[in-house]
């Protein structure tokens, strides 16, 4: 039977493309994805698969038995206008420039295959459609609403990649750190505004923020061991509205990523210490807010090798031991249960591959849809 799964995925290609294009054209961001999830629910119920909410996401189940496994697809887009030129491009202020429309479409078609083979599964398969992966909030939201109340035997997820690598390669890491942790934070410094001509009457948060920014830029040099990976980036710095006014506040927003959970906690504490230190030095009040807290993604070695061996029979090329500096909130699941996460190349060898994910001009090769559909389904037939 396993040998027929990929062929079934190929026969569903046109249907999977239709799913992908609807989701792409109706891209939505964040935790609330009403059009996206209404479509997903309609498709699943049409196949006789019951759907229920889990936090802001959706879950469905196929099969019977005491043993349960989890398949996860994220479904949110990015807050940007699309410039791909595709006839089905999103017309709004959101765009699927990271490929999550592919993930959701593949899992929908895999669900159809699994429903057909339901009597042969000998297990239950929980299908998870997650919002808000981009801000790294959706997985936590679903976990907080009981996603892992019953622990699955294992979990599986995947991601497509654009660029110059055409369809046919599978990137994985069996046991090492595959993706970095991520902490998204905001530092707000509050002082006393005033006239630029009389700075001695004010408490200048902008001056402190500039010093703090410089200190954060050099933090990793002294705090990180040479053999560890870490990235600290400040992406937003807001202060002031006029050249002759000392502002009341200054805000820095950024992200910290590491390949080591202990280093993650250490650096996060140091960032907060520096923020408080410069606030005290300049006589300011400070607020430190953490929006997302995701560990490094580490896949289960045995599970990953078994899934790779299963997919190897389909003639794909495998690239082991990859490590990306990006982050993925599936790591929250992987830190609780044995998990496997794969990258599937979906780019083009020609000029169409000039743009990478998160670029408004990026395009993905839909030929990868059958590969991902088969991967989701085949993972469910591991003994």
N, C-alpha and C positions, 0 to 999 in steps of 0.2 A: 504493500500500500504506500509506503513512504516514497517509492519511486514515482508514484503518480501525482504527488502533491505539487511538484513544480510544474508539471504539465497542466494541472488544474488552474494554477495561478496564471499561466500563460493564456488559457482559454478565458479567464476573467479580466484580461488586460483592458479591453475596451470599457468594461464596467468600472474598473478601478480608475481608469483615466477620467471617466465621467465624475466619479466621486471627488477625485483630486481637483478637477477644474471648478466644480461647484464651490468647494471649500476655499479654493484660491481666490475666486472672484468675490466671495463674501467674507473676506478676511476680517477677523476681529482680534482685539488685544486684551490681555489681562485676565482677570478671574471670571468675568462675565462674558460668555460666548453664546448668546441666545440663538442666533441663526445657525451657527456651527453645530451646536448640540441638538437643536431641533431636527436638523438634517440627519445627524448620526442616529438619533433615536428612531426616526422614521425608517431608515434603512434597516436597522437591526430588527425592529418589530415586524417589518415586512418578511424577514427571514424566520420569524417565529421565536426570536430571542428577546426575553424580557429585559427591560432597562430600568435602572433606578438611580436617583441622585446620590452622590457621595460628596458632601460639601458642595463646592461649586462645579465639580466634575460629574462624570457619568460612569457607572459600572454596569456590566452585563455578565451573564454567566452561561456557559455551554458545558454539557456533559454531566456525569453523575459519579458519585464516589466519595470516599473519605478524604482522598488526596486532592489538593488544589494547587494549581500554579497560576501565576499572574503574568499577563501580557500588558504592557503599557505603551500608549501612544500619546504624545502631546499634540495639542491642536490649536495653539494660539499663534498669532502673527506678531509683527513688529510695528510700532507707530511711525510709519513713513509712507510716502507716496511711491507707488511702483512706477518704474521706467523701463520695464523689460520689453515692451512692445508686443507682448503676447496678446492674442485676441481675447483671451479670458482674463486679462490683467485686472487686478482690483482697482475699482474706480474711486475708492474712498481714501481715508487717511491711514489705512492699515494695509500691510503687504506681507505675504508669506515669502519673505526673502531668506528664511532659514530652513524651509522645507518641511515644516510641521504638517502642512496639508498632505504631503506624501505619507507621513507616518500614520495619520488618521485614516487615509484612504486605504493603505495597505492593511491595516488592522480590520477595517470593515470587510474587505474581501477575504481575509484570513478567517474572520468569523463565519462567513458563508461556507467556506470549506470545512471548518470545524463542525458546524452544524450538520453538514452532510455526513461526516464521519463520526458523529456523536457517540454512536454505540461502540465504536472501536477505541475511544479515548481512554476508558477505565480511570478517568479522573475528571475533576471539574476545572474549567479554565475561566479565570476571571479576566474579563476584558476591561481595561481601564483607559478612559479617554480623559486626559488631564488638561486643564487650563493653565495659564500663567507660568509656563516654564521659563520664558524669557526673563521675567523679574525674579525667578526662583522662588515663587510663592505657592504655586499650584499643588505641588506634591505635599508640602507641609499641610496645606489646607485639607487635602483629602485624607491624609494620615490622622489629622486631628478629628476628623469626622468618621473614623473607624475603618479606614482602608485596610489596615493591617491588624484589625482586631482578631481575625483568624489568620494566622501566619501561613503564607503559601510555602510549598516545598521549595520553590525557587521562583525567581522573577526574570523577565526578559524584556529588553527594549532595544531600539536601534535608532540610527540617525543617518540621513543622507547628506552627502557632501558635494558641493559644486566645485568649479574651477576646471583645471586642465586634465583631471583624472576621469576618464570615461567609465561607463558602467562595466562592472565585472570584477571589481576588487572589494575584498572585505578586510577591514582593518580592525584589529582586536588587541587586547592585552589580557593574558591569562594569569592574573594574580598580582601584577604590579599596579602602581597608580596610573590609571588611564586618563583621568581628567583632574584638574586641581579643585581644591575647595573654593568657596566664595563667601565672602562677607560683604554685603552692601551697606554702607553707613553714611550718616550725615552728621556733620559737626556744625553746630550753630553757636556763634559767639555774639553776645549781647553787651553793648557798652552804653555810652551816653553820647548822643549826637550833638553837633554844634557847628558853629561858623568856622570855615577853613582858616580864617584869619586869627582865630583864637583857640588853637588846639589844646592849650593848657586848661581850658574849661571843659574839655570833652574827655571821653574814654574811648579811644579809637579801636574798634574791633577789626578794621581793615588792616591796620599795622600788625596786629597780632596774627591775623589770618595769613598774611604774607610770610611771616616768620615760621608759622606752623607749617605752611605748605613746603617751605624749604627743608624743614626738619623731617617731614614725612618723605620727601624725595630721597633723603639720604639714610633713612631708617634701616633699609635692608642691608646696607653695606656693613653695618656694625652688628646687626642682630641675627643675620642668617648665615648658617654654615655654608661653605662653598659648594658642598655636594647636594644642597637642597635647592628646590625650585620655589620661587615666590615672585609675585607680581603685585605691586601696589600702585594704583593709578587714581588720580583725582580727575574726575571728568567734568565737574561743575564747580564754579567759584563765582559767587554772587555777592556783590557789596556795592552800595551807593547808587545814587540816581542823579547826582549833579556834581560838577567839578569843584564847587565852592562850599560843599556841605560834607562834614564828617558824618558818616552813616551811623545809625543806631545798631546795625547788625551786619554780620558777614557769615556766609554759609559755604561750606565745602562739602561736596558729596563725592564719594569714590568707592572703590572696591579693592579688597585684599584677596589674593589667591595663593594657595600654597599646596605642596604635595605631601604635607605632614600635619596630622591633626594637632600634635603638641606644639609645633611651630605656629600653626594657625591661632591657637589660643594665646600663645606668648605674644605674637605680633599684634593681635587684636587688643590685648591689654595695654601694650606699649603705645598704641595709637591713642587710646583713651587717656592714658597718663600724660602724653604730650599735649593733648588738647586741654586738659585741666591745668597743666603746668603753665602754658602760655596764657591761658585765661587769668590765672592768678597773677602772673607777672605783669599783665596789663590792667589788672583790676576789673575784669569782666566776669560775666556769668556765662556758663557754657552748658550746652545740652548735647549729649552723644546718643544718637539713635541708630539701632541696628535693624535693617529691613529684611535681610535674609542671612541665614547662617547654614551653610551647606558643607558637609565634609568632602574630602577627596573621594573620587569614584574609584573603587577597587573591586574588580570582578572576581568571582569565585573561580579558581584555577580549574578544578575538575569539570565543573559545569560548562565553562567556556570552551574547554578542549573538546568536550563531547558534542557541543553544538557546532563547533567548527568542523569536526570530523563528519558530522551529518551533512553539512552544507558543501563540504569538499566533493561529495559525490555528484554535485550539480555542475562541476567544471569551472568553478570560480577560482580566482587568484587570491591568496591570503597574505596579508602583511602583518606579522606579529609585533608585539611589544611597542605599540604606538603609545605616545604620551602627548596630550594636548594641554595647552595652558588655559583653554576655555573651561567652563564649569557646567554642571548638569545636576538638576535637583533629583534625578533618579538615584543619585548617590544616597539620599535619605532612605530609600528602600533597600539599596545594596548594603547599607550599614546594618540592616536588621535581618535580612534573609539572603541566602546564596543567590547571586545575580549574575547575569551576562548582559553586556552592552556591546553592540557592534556598530561600526561605521560602514556604510555602503557608498561607494563612489558613484556619483550621478552627474558628472560634468561632461565636458566635450573636449576633444583633442584640438579642435579648431578655434576660431576667434570667439565662438559662443562661450568658451570657457575662460574668457578674460576677466570675468568678475566673480568674486567669491561671495559667500553667504553674508547677509546683512548689507549688501550693496543694492541700491534700488534697481540696478540693471541686471542682476543675477538671473540666470535661467538654469533649470535642472532638466536632465534627460528623463523623460517618463518611462523609458525602457527599464528603469530600476524598479518600477512598481511591482512587477511580477517577482523580482528577486526578493524584495522585502515581504511581499505577501507570503511567498513560500517559506521564508525564514521564520516568520511568526508562526505559521502553521506547523512546520516541521519540528520546531522546538517543543511542541505539545506532545509529540509522539516518542520522546525519549523515555526509556524504561525507568 
